Amino acid sequence: MAILARPILMMLSLLLTLSLVACGTRTGAPVGAQGAPAGPLRIGASISLTGRYDRTGRELKNGYDLWAEQTNAAGGIMGRQVEFVVYDDTSDPETARNLYEKLISEDKVDLIIGPYSSPVTLPATTVTEE
């Protein structure tokens, strides 16, 4: 299991870093003294911590937490610390859809990561595409 975890974490780290660099600064983000965005880079996701996909969801959350810890220890992304905003979607498609609405409209995260599994992901994509 540990042999598989390292390549997965490396790919996750690369994917998140490339995604963040490609996204740049969102419009209206607070700006610090040097023109750099102030505050942490907030990444939102729903994860199946309970329900049908809970085992994979817990492994995914552990990977996100490890990546954030290592990234923050290395100085963050573009000078900003990384902060995850994660909710349990209970492996339910409708719950996931509602959580992505919350992440975008209420939590105002800088970046969205999709949930695990196609049945849970498909309803969430309708929200993120809007």
DSSP file (Angstrom, degrees, kcal/mol; ACC not computed):
  #  RESIDUE AA STRUCTURE BP1 BP2  ACC     N-H-->O    O-->H-N    N-H-->O    O-->H-N    TCO  KAPPA ALPHA  PHI   PSI    X-CA   Y-CA   Z-CA
    1    1 A M     >        0   0    0      0, 0.0     4,-1.6     0, 0.0     3,-0.3   0.000 360.0 360.0 360.0 -43.7    0.0    0.0    0.0
    2    2 A A  H  >  +     0   0    0      1,-0.2     4,-1.3     2,-0.2     0, 0.0   0.820 360.0  59.5 -65.1 -30.1    2.8    2.4    0.9
    3    3 A I  H  4 S+     0   0    0      1,-0.2    -1,-0.2     2,-0.2     3,-0.0   0.885 109.2  43.1 -65.2 -38.6    4.5    1.7   -2.4
    4    4 A L  H  > S+     0   0    0     -3,-0.3     4,-1.5     1,-0.2    -1,-0.2   0.794 105.5  64.1 -76.6 -28.6    1.4    3.0   -4.3
    5    5 A A  H  X S+     0   0    0     -4,-1.6     4,-2.7     1,-0.2     5,-0.2   0.882  95.2  57.8 -65.9 -39.7    0.9    6.0   -2.0
    6    6 A R  H  X S+     0   0    0     -4,-1.3     4,-2.4     1,-0.2    -1,-0.2   0.934 108.3  43.7 -61.0 -50.3    4.1    7.7   -3.0
    7    7 A P  H  > S+     0   0    0      0, 0.0     4,-2.4     0, 0.0    -1,-0.2   0.881 114.4  51.9 -63.4 -35.3    3.4    7.9   -6.7
    8    8 A I  H  X S+     0   0    0     -4,-1.5     4,-2.5     2,-0.2    -2,-0.2   0.929 111.0  46.7 -65.4 -44.2   -0.1    9.0   -6.1
    9    9 A L  H  X S+     0   0    0     -4,-2.7     4,-2.6     2,-0.2    -1,-0.2   0.885 111.6  51.4 -65.0 -38.5    1.0   11.8   -3.8
   10   10 A M  H  X S+     0   0    0     -4,-2.4     4,-2.3    -5,-0.2    -2,-0.2   0.922 112.1  46.1 -64.3 -42.8    3.6   12.9   -6.3
   11   11 A M  H  X S+     0   0    0     -4,-2.4     4,-2.9     2,-0.2    -2,-0.2   0.903 112.6  50.7 -66.0 -40.6    1.0   13.1   -9.0
   12   12 A L  H  X S+     0   0    0     -4,-2.5     4,-2.8     2,-0.2     5,-0.3   0.925 110.8  49.1 -61.5 -45.2   -1.4   14.9   -6.8
   13   13 A S  H  X S+     0   0    0     -4,-2.6     4,-2.4     2,-0.2    -2,-0.2   0.924 113.6  45.9 -60.6 -45.7    1.2   17.4   -5.8
   14   14 A L  H  X S+     0   0    0     -4,-2.3     4,-2.6     2,-0.2     5,-0.2   0.927 113.6  49.1 -63.5 -45.7    2.1   18.0   -9.5
   15   15 A L  H  X S+     0   0    0     -4,-2.9     4,-2.3     1,-0.2    -2,-0.2   0.926 113.8  45.3 -60.9 -47.0   -1.5   18.3  -10.5
   16   16 A L  H  X S+     0   0    0     -4,-2.8     4,-2.6     2,-0.2     5,-0.2   0.916 113.6  49.6 -65.1 -42.7   -2.4   20.7   -7.8
   17   17 A T  H  X S+     0   0    0     -4,-2.4     4,-2.4    -5,-0.3     5,-0.2   0.935 113.0  45.8 -63.0 -46.3    0.7   22.9   -8.4
   18   18 A L  H  X S+     0   0    0     -4,-2.6     4,-2.2     1,-0.2    -1,-0.2   0.895 113.1  50.9 -63.6 -39.3    0.1   23.1  -12.1
   19   19 A S  H  X S+     0   0    0     -4,-2.3     4,-1.7    -5,-0.2    -2,-0.2   0.918 111.5  47.4 -63.6 -43.4   -3.5   23.9  -11.6
   20   20 A L  H  X S+     0   0    0     -4,-2.6     4,-1.6     1,-0.2    -2,-0.2   0.907 112.3  48.5 -66.9 -41.9   -2.7   26.6   -9.2
   21   21 A V  H  < S+     0   0    0     -4,-2.4    -1,-0.2     1,-0.2    -2,-0.2   0.902 112.0  50.1 -64.5 -40.1   -0.1   28.2  -11.4
   22   22 A A  H  < S+     0   0    0     -4,-2.2    -1,-0.2    -5,-0.2    -2,-0.2   0.822 108.7  53.2 -67.8 -30.9   -2.4   28.1  -14.4
   23   23 A C  H  < S-     0   0    0     -4,-1.7    -1,-0.2    -5,-0.2    -2,-0.2   0.836  84.2-177.4 -75.8 -33.0   -5.3   29.7  -12.4
   24   24 A G     <  -     0   0    0     -4,-1.6     2,-0.4    -5,-0.1    -1,-0.2  -0.320  49.2 -22.7  66.4-154.4   -3.3   32.7  -11.3
   25   25 A T        -     0   0    0     -4,-0.1     2,-0.1     4,-0.0     3,-0.1  -0.756  68.1-124.1 -93.6 133.9   -5.1   35.2   -9.0
   26   26 A R    >   -     0   0    0     -2,-0.4     3,-1.7     1,-0.1     2,-0.1  -0.434  38.3 -91.4 -73.7 152.3   -8.8   35.4   -9.0
   27   27 A T  T 3  S+     0   0    0      1,-0.3    -1,-0.1    -2,-0.1     0, 0.0  -0.406 111.4  17.6 -63.3 132.8  -10.4   38.7   -9.7
   28   28 A G  T 3  S+     0   0    0      1,-0.3    -1,-0.3    -2,-0.1     3,-0.1   0.494  84.7 150.0  85.5   2.7  -11.1   40.7   -6.6
   29   29 A A    <   -     0   0    0     -3,-1.7    -1,-0.3     1,-0.1    -4,-0.0  -0.444  57.7 -97.4 -67.7 142.6   -8.7   38.7   -4.4
   30   30 A P        -     0   0    0      0, 0.0     8,-1.8     0, 0.0     2,-0.4  -0.307  40.1-143.8 -60.6 144.7   -7.2   40.7   -1.6
   31   31 A V  B     -A   37   0A   0      6,-0.3     5,-0.1    -3,-0.1     2,-0.0  -0.928   6.6-143.2-118.0 135.7   -3.7   42.0   -2.4
   32   32 A G    >   -     0   0    0      4,-4.3     3,-1.5    -2,-0.4     6,-0.1  -0.098  41.0 -80.2 -84.4-173.1   -0.8   42.4    0.0
   33   33 A A  T 3  S+     0   0    0      1,-0.3    -1,-0.0     2,-0.1    -2,-0.0   0.821 128.6  46.2 -61.5 -36.4    1.9   45.1    0.3
   34   34 A Q  T 3  S-     0   0    0      2,-0.1    -1,-0.3     3,-0.0    -3,-0.0   0.301 123.2 -98.6 -91.4   9.6    4.0   43.7   -2.5
   35   35 A G  S <  S+     0   0    0     -3,-1.5    -2,-0.1     1,-0.4     3,-0.1   0.402  86.3 128.1  87.9  -3.2    1.1   43.1   -4.9
   36   36 A A  S    S-     0   0    0      1,-0.1    -4,-4.3    -5,-0.1    -1,-0.4  -0.598  72.4 -92.2 -83.8 147.9    0.9   39.4   -4.0
   37   37 A P  B     -A   31   0A   0      0, 0.0    -6,-0.3     0, 0.0     2,-0.2  -0.310  43.1-131.3 -58.3 140.1   -2.5   38.0   -2.9
   38   38 A A        +     0   0    0     -8,-1.8    42,-0.1    -6,-0.1     0, 0.0  -0.618  63.0  21.2 -92.3 153.3   -3.0   38.2    0.9
   39   39 A G  S    S-     0   0    0     -2,-0.2    -7,-0.1     2,-0.1    42,-0.1  -0.025  99.3 -40.4  82.5 173.0   -4.1   35.3    3.0
   40   40 A P        -     0   0    0      0, 0.0     2,-0.8     0, 0.0    42,-0.2  -0.285  55.2-110.9 -72.4 156.7   -4.1   31.5    2.4
   41   41 A L  E     -b   82   0B   0     40,-3.6    42,-2.6    68,-0.0     2,-0.5  -0.816  39.0-147.6 -84.8 112.3   -4.9   29.9   -1.0
   42   42 A R  E     -b   83   0B   0     -2,-0.8    68,-2.2    40,-0.2    69,-1.6  -0.750  14.6-169.5 -94.9 122.4   -8.2   28.2   -0.2
   43   43 A I  E     -bc  84 111B   0     40,-2.8    42,-3.1    -2,-0.5     2,-0.3  -0.945   8.6-155.8-113.0 123.3   -8.9   24.9   -2.0
   44   44 A G  E     +bc  85 112B   0     67,-3.2    69,-2.6    -2,-0.5     2,-0.3  -0.772  21.2 154.0-104.4 144.7  -12.4   23.5   -1.8
   45   45 A A  E     -bc  86 113B   0     40,-2.2    42,-1.8    -2,-0.3     2,-0.5  -0.983  35.1-136.3-158.9 150.9  -13.5   19.9   -2.2
   46   46 A S  E     -b   87   0B   0     67,-0.6     2,-0.4    -2,-0.3    70,-0.2  -0.945  28.5-172.1-106.3 139.0  -16.2   17.5   -1.2
   47   47 A I  E     -b   88   0B   0     40,-2.8     2,-1.7    -2,-0.5    42,-1.6  -0.984  31.1-118.2-132.3 140.5  -14.9   14.1   -0.1
   48   48 A S        +     0   0    0     -2,-0.4     9,-0.5    40,-0.2    10,-0.3  -0.595  46.0 157.0 -78.3  86.2  -16.7   10.9    0.6
   49   49 A L  S    S+     0   0    0     -2,-1.7     2,-0.3     8,-0.2    -1,-0.2   0.657  71.3  24.4 -84.6 -17.2  -15.7   10.5    4.3
   50   50 A T  S    S+     0   0    0     -3,-0.2     3,-0.4     7,-0.0     2,-0.1  -0.885 102.1  39.1-135.3 168.6  -18.8    8.4    4.9
   51   51 A G  S >  S-     0   0    0     -2,-0.3     3,-1.7     1,-0.2     4,-0.2  -0.439 109.3 -23.1  89.9-164.2  -21.0    6.2    2.7
   52   52 A R  T 3  S+     0   0    0     38,-0.4     3,-0.3     1,-0.3    -1,-0.2   0.796 139.2  38.0 -55.9 -38.0  -20.2    3.9   -0.2
   53   53 A Y  T 3> S+     0   0    0     -3,-0.4     4,-2.5     1,-0.2    -1,-0.3   0.059  78.7 120.6-104.7  24.0  -16.8    5.5   -1.1
   54   54 A D  H <>  +     0   0    0     -3,-1.7     4,-2.6     1,-0.2     5,-0.2   0.846  69.6  54.5 -62.2 -37.5  -15.6    6.3    2.4
   55   55 A R  H  > S+     0   0    0     -3,-0.3     4,-1.8    -4,-0.2    -1,-0.2   0.960 114.2  40.2 -62.6 -50.0  -12.4    4.2    2.2
   56   56 A T  H  > S+     0   0    0      1,-0.2     4,-2.5     2,-0.2    -1,-0.2   0.885 113.9  56.0 -64.8 -38.1  -11.2    6.0   -0.9
   57   57 A G  H  X S+     0   0    0     -4,-2.5     4,-2.5    -9,-0.5    -2,-0.2   0.908 106.7  48.4 -61.5 -43.1  -12.4    9.3    0.5
   58   58 A R  H  X S+     0   0    0     -4,-2.6     4,-2.3   -10,-0.3    -1,-0.2   0.895 111.9  49.8 -65.1 -39.1  -10.4    9.0    3.7
   59   59 A E  H  X S+     0   0    0     -4,-1.8     4,-2.0    -5,-0.2    -2,-0.2   0.901 111.0  49.9 -64.8 -40.2   -7.3    8.0    1.6
   60   60 A L  H  X S+     0   0    0     -4,-2.5     4,-2.5     2,-0.2    -2,-0.2   0.924 110.0  49.8 -63.4 -45.6   -7.8   11.0   -0.6
   61   61 A K  H  X S+     0   0    0     -4,-2.5     4,-2.8     1,-0.2     5,-0.2   0.908 109.0  52.4 -60.7 -42.8   -8.2   13.4    2.4
   62   62 A N  H  X S+     0   0    0     -4,-2.3     4,-2.3     1,-0.2    -1,-0.2   0.899 109.9  49.5 -60.3 -39.9   -5.0   12.0    3.9
   63   63 A G  H  X S+     0   0    0     -4,-2.0     4,-2.5     2,-0.2    -2,-0.2   0.911 111.1  48.4 -64.9 -43.1   -3.2   12.7    0.6
   64   64 A Y  H  X S+     0   0    0     -4,-2.5     4,-2.7     2,-0.2    -2,-0.2   0.930 112.4  49.1 -61.4 -45.6   -4.6   16.3    0.5
   65   65 A D  H  X S+     0   0    0     -4,-2.8     4,-2.4     1,-0.2    -2,-0.2   0.912 112.4  47.4 -62.6 -42.9   -3.5   16.9    4.1
   66   66 A L  H  X S+     0   0    0     -4,-2.3     4,-2.6    -5,-0.2     5,-0.2   0.926 112.4  49.6 -64.1 -44.4    0.0   15.6    3.5
   67   67 A W  H  X S+     0   0    0     -4,-2.5     4,-2.8     1,-0.2     5,-0.2   0.924 112.1  48.1 -60.9 -44.4    0.4   17.6    0.3
   68   68 A A  H  X S+     0   0    0     -4,-2.7     4,-2.8     2,-0.2    14,-0.3   0.914 111.7  50.1 -62.9 -43.0   -0.8   20.8    2.1
   69   69 A E  H  X S+     0   0    0     -4,-2.4     4,-2.0    -5,-0.2    -2,-0.2   0.935 115.4  41.9 -61.0 -47.4    1.6   20.2    5.0
   70   70 A Q  H  X S+     0   0    0     -4,-2.6     4,-1.2     2,-0.2    -2,-0.2   0.891 115.7  49.5 -69.0 -39.5    4.6   19.6    2.7
   71   71 A T  H  <>S+     0   0    0     -4,-2.8     5,-2.9    -5,-0.2     3,-0.3   0.925 112.4  47.1 -65.6 -45.0    3.7   22.5    0.4
   72   72 A N  H ><5S+     0   0    0     -4,-2.8     3,-1.5     1,-0.2    -1,-0.2   0.878 108.8  55.0 -64.9 -37.6    3.2   24.9    3.3
   73   73 A A  H 3<5S+     0   0    0     -4,-2.0    -1,-0.2     1,-0.3    -2,-0.2   0.801 106.9  52.3 -64.2 -28.0    6.5   23.8    4.9
   74   74 A A  T 3<5S-     0   0    0     -4,-1.2    -1,-0.3    -3,-0.3    -2,-0.2   0.323 135.7 -84.6 -91.1   7.6    8.2   24.6    1.6
   75   75 A G  T < 5 -     0   0    0     -3,-1.5     4,-0.3    -5,-0.1    -3,-0.2   0.455  63.4-104.2 106.8   1.5    6.8   28.1    1.5
   76   76 A G      < -     0   0    0     -5,-2.9     2,-0.5    -6,-0.2     5,-0.2  -0.386  58.1 -43.3  84.2-161.0    3.3   27.5    0.0
   77   77 A I  B >  S-D   80   0C   0      3,-2.8     3,-2.0     1,-0.2    -2,-0.1  -0.958 120.4 -17.5-113.9 119.4    2.2   28.3   -3.6
   78   78 A M  T 3  S-     0   0    0     -2,-0.5    -1,-0.2     1,-0.3    -2,-0.1   0.874 131.1 -51.1  52.6  39.7    3.3   31.7   -4.9
   79   79 A G  T 3  S+     0   0    0     -4,-0.3     2,-0.4     1,-0.2    -1,-0.3   0.460 116.8 112.7  81.4   1.3    4.0   32.8   -1.4
   80   80 A R  B <   -D   77   0C   0     -3,-2.0    -3,-2.8   -42,-0.1    -1,-0.2  -0.890  66.4-124.0-110.7 137.4    0.6   31.8    0.0
   81   81 A Q        -     0   0    0     -2,-0.4   -40,-3.6    -5,-0.2     2,-0.4  -0.414  30.5-118.1 -69.6 153.3    0.0   29.0    2.4
   82   82 A V  E     -b   41   0B   0    -14,-0.3     2,-0.4   -42,-0.2   -40,-0.2  -0.797  30.5-177.7 -99.4 135.6   -2.5   26.3    1.3
   83   83 A E  E     -b   42   0B   0    -42,-2.6   -40,-2.8    -2,-0.4     2,-0.4  -0.988  14.2-147.1-135.0 124.4   -5.7   25.7    3.2
   84   84 A F  E     -b   43   0B   0     -2,-0.4     2,-0.6   -42,-0.2   -40,-0.2  -0.739   4.1-161.5 -91.5 138.3   -8.3   23.1    2.4
   85   85 A V  E     +b   44   0B   0    -42,-3.1   -40,-2.2    -2,-0.4     2,-0.4  -0.957  26.7 176.5-113.7 106.4  -12.0   23.6    2.9
   86   86 A V  E     -b   45   0B   0     -2,-0.6     2,-0.3   -42,-0.2   -40,-0.2  -0.922  14.9-174.4-122.4 136.7  -13.4   20.0    2.9
   87   87 A Y  E     -b   46   0B   0    -42,-1.8   -40,-2.8    -2,-0.4     2,-0.6  -0.942  31.0-114.1-125.5 150.6  -16.9   18.7    3.4
   88   88 A D  E     -b   47   0B   0     -2,-0.3   -40,-0.2   -42,-0.2   -42,-0.1  -0.746  22.2-171.1 -82.9 117.1  -18.2   15.2    3.7
   89   89 A D    >   -     0   0    0    -42,-1.6     3,-2.5    -2,-0.6     7,-0.3   0.412  31.7-133.5 -88.9   3.1  -20.5   14.5    0.7
   90   90 A T  T 3   -     0   0    0    -43,-0.5   -38,-0.4     1,-0.3   -42,-0.1   0.690  57.3 -75.5  53.8  23.1  -21.6   11.2    2.3
   91   91 A S  T 3  S+     0   0    0      1,-0.2    -1,-0.3   -40,-0.2   -39,-0.1   0.721 101.5 134.0  63.4  23.2  -21.0    9.5   -1.2
   92   92 A D    <>  -     0   0    0     -3,-2.5     4,-2.4     1,-0.1    -1,-0.2  -0.910  53.5-148.9-110.3 123.1  -24.3   11.2   -2.2
   93   93 A P  H  > S+     0   0    0      0, 0.0     4,-2.2     0, 0.0     5,-0.1   0.886  98.2  48.0 -57.7 -43.2  -24.5   13.0   -5.6
   94   94 A E  H  > S+     0   0    0      2,-0.2     4,-2.2     1,-0.2     5,-0.2   0.893 111.3  50.6 -68.0 -38.7  -27.1   15.6   -4.4
   95   95 A T  H  > S+     0   0    0     -6,-0.2     4,-2.3     2,-0.2    -1,-0.2   0.925 109.8  51.1 -62.8 -43.5  -25.2   16.4   -1.3
   96   96 A A  H  X S+     0   0    0     -4,-2.4     4,-2.2    -7,-0.3    -2,-0.2   0.921 108.3  51.9 -59.9 -44.7  -22.0   16.9   -3.4
   97   97 A R  H  X S+     0   0    0     -4,-2.2     4,-1.6     1,-0.2    -1,-0.2   0.931 111.4  46.8 -57.7 -46.6  -23.9   19.3   -5.7
   98   98 A N  H  X S+     0   0    0     -4,-2.2     4,-1.9     1,-0.2    -1,-0.2   0.869 109.9  53.7 -64.5 -37.1  -25.1   21.4   -2.7
   99   99 A L  H  X S+     0   0    0     -4,-2.3     4,-2.8     1,-0.2    -1,-0.2   0.870 106.1  51.9 -67.9 -35.8  -21.6   21.4   -1.2
  100  100 A Y  H  X S+     0   0    0     -4,-2.2     4,-1.9     2,-0.2     5,-0.2   0.858 107.3  53.0 -70.2 -32.7  -20.0   22.8   -4.3
  101  101 A E  H  X S+     0   0    0     -4,-1.6     4,-3.0    -5,-0.2     5,-0.4   0.926 111.9  46.6 -61.5 -43.5  -22.6   25.5   -4.4
  102  102 A K  H  X>S+     0   0    0     -4,-1.9     5,-2.6     1,-0.2     4,-1.8   0.919 109.6  52.9 -64.8 -45.1  -21.6   26.3   -0.8
  103  103 A L  H  <5S+     0   0    0     -4,-2.8     6,-1.8     3,-0.2     5,-0.3   0.890 118.5  36.5 -58.0 -40.2  -17.9   26.2   -1.5
  104  104 A I  H  <5S+     0   0    0     -4,-1.9    -2,-0.2     4,-0.2    -1,-0.2   0.943 127.4  30.9 -79.9 -50.6  -18.3   28.7   -4.4
  105  105 A S  H  <5S+     0   0    0     -4,-3.0    -3,-0.2    -5,-0.2    -2,-0.2   0.878 133.7  21.2 -83.5 -37.9  -20.9   31.0   -3.1
  106  106 A E  T  <5S+     0   0    0     -4,-1.8    -3,-0.2    -5,-0.4    -4,-0.1   0.887 130.6  36.7 -97.2 -48.6  -20.4   31.1    0.7
  107  107 A D  S   <S-     0   0    0     -5,-2.6    -3,-0.2   -22,-0.0    -4,-0.2   0.734  86.2-152.2 -79.2 -21.9  -16.8   29.9    1.3
  108  108 A K        -     0   0    0     -6,-0.5    -4,-0.2    -5,-0.3   -66,-0.2   0.912  21.1-169.8  50.0  52.3  -15.5   31.7   -1.8
  109  109 A V        -     0   0    0     -6,-1.8   -66,-0.2     1,-0.1    -1,-0.1  -0.297  25.6-135.0 -68.7 157.5  -12.6   29.2   -2.3
  110  110 A D  S    S+     0   0    0    -68,-2.2     2,-0.3     1,-0.2   -67,-0.2   0.750  85.9  21.5 -83.3 -27.1   -9.9   30.0   -4.8
  111  111 A L  E     -c   43   0B   0    -69,-1.6   -67,-3.2     2,-0.0     2,-0.4  -0.992  66.9-146.7-145.5 146.0   -9.8   26.6   -6.4
  112  112 A I  E     -c   44   0B   0     -2,-0.3     2,-0.4   -69,-0.2   -67,-0.2  -0.940   5.7-164.0-116.4 137.1  -12.1   23.6   -6.6
  113  113 A I  E     -c   45   0B   0    -69,-2.6   -67,-0.6    -2,-0.4    -2,-0.0  -0.983  26.8-120.8-116.4 132.6  -11.1   19.9   -6.7
  114  114 A G        -     0   0    0     -2,-0.4     7,-0.1   -69,-0.1   -69,-0.0  -0.247  27.6-106.6 -70.4 157.7  -13.8   17.5   -7.8
  115  115 A P        -     0   0    0      0, 0.0     2,-0.3     0, 0.0   -68,-0.1  -0.155  39.2 -90.4 -74.8 175.2  -15.0   14.6   -5.7
  116  116 A Y  S    S+     0   0    0    -70,-0.2     4,-0.2     4,-0.1   -63,-0.1  -0.690  87.5  30.7 -88.4 142.5  -14.2   10.9   -6.2
  117  117 A S  S  > S-     0   0    0     -2,-0.3     4,-2.4     3,-0.1     3,-0.4   0.533  78.5-107.1  85.6 136.9  -16.4    8.7   -8.4
  118  118 A S  H  > S+     0   0    0      1,-0.2     4,-2.6     2,-0.2    -1,-0.1   0.888 114.5  56.9 -59.4 -44.3  -18.4    9.5  -11.5
  119  119 A P  H  4 S+     0   0    0      0, 0.0    -1,-0.2     0, 0.0    -2,-0.1   0.856 115.9  37.6 -60.3 -32.4  -21.9    9.3   -9.8
  120  120 A V  H  > S+     0   0    0     -3,-0.4     4,-0.8    -4,-0.2    -2,-0.2   0.818 117.1  52.0 -84.4 -32.8  -20.8   11.9   -7.2
  121  121 A T  H  X S+     0   0    0     -4,-2.4     4,-1.9     1,-0.2     3,-0.3   0.892  96.1  66.1 -72.5 -41.0  -18.8   14.0   -9.6
  122  122 A L  H  X S+     0   0    0     -4,-2.6     4,-0.9     1,-0.2     3,-0.3   0.891 103.2  44.0 -55.8 -48.2  -21.4   14.5  -12.4
  123  123 A P  H  > S+     0   0    0      0, 0.0     4,-0.8     0, 0.0     3,-0.4   0.863 111.6  55.8 -64.4 -32.9  -23.9   16.6  -10.4
  124  124 A A  H  X S+     0   0    0     -4,-0.8     4,-2.1    -3,-0.3     3,-0.4   0.833  99.2  60.9 -66.6 -31.7  -21.0   18.7   -9.0
  125  125 A T  H  X S+     0   0    0     -4,-1.9     4,-2.1    -3,-0.3    -1,-0.2   0.820  95.8  60.3 -68.1 -28.9  -19.8   19.6  -12.5
  126  126 A T  H  X S+     0   0    0     -4,-0.9     4,-0.8    -3,-0.4    -1,-0.2   0.874 108.8  44.5 -64.8 -33.6  -23.1   21.3  -13.3
  127  127 A V  H  < S+     0   0    0     -4,-0.8     3,-0.5    -3,-0.4    -2,-0.2   0.924 114.2  47.1 -73.5 -46.1  -22.4   23.7  -10.4
  128  128 A T  H  < S+     0   0    0     -4,-2.1    -2,-0.2     1,-0.2    -1,-0.2   0.798 107.5  57.3 -70.7 -27.2  -18.8   24.3  -11.2
  129  129 A E  H  <        0   0    0     -4,-2.1    -1,-0.2     1,-0.3    -2,-0.2   0.799 360.0 360.0 -72.0 -27.6  -19.5   24.9  -14.9
  130  130 A E     <        0   0    0     -4,-0.8    -1,-0.3    -3,-0.5    -2,-0.2   0.507 360.0 360.0 -68.6 360.0  -21.9   27.7  -14.1
